[in-house]
Amino acid sequence: MLYLYIKNDFQFNDKWILILLLSVLLYGIIIEILQGLLTISRSADILDVAANLIGSLIGIYFFKNIKNKFKT
């Protein structure tokens, strides 16, 4: 998110935030599926996907609140 923020001349683009959020969500879902298929001692859990999504939303919220400190 910091990379996208700096690359776009310190401007937020909601489209990029949505793409980033969906990418993180997709990554979490893929990891859970692989965890259920490829490991013996672990299983896939929808609550882990929800926790990943909540963590991503919290991260975006905090980044939006402290973004002005990154301007140079």
Phi, psi and omega in degrees: 000320177297319178301312180296324180294315180289319181298327181266033177055045176059039176241143175268135176240115183300331178297317180293324178295318179296317178298317179297315180296316179293325178295316179295319179296315179298318177300315179298320179294316179298317179298319179294319178297313179296323178298321179287328183272324191256351180247155180266320188269358181233157178226159178286143182218126180294333179292330175293322177295317178297319178296321176298317180295315179297318178298321178295317179296320177296318178299317178296317179301311180294321179297317179298328182280337181247009186300330182293340178287345182271349179290138179240000000 
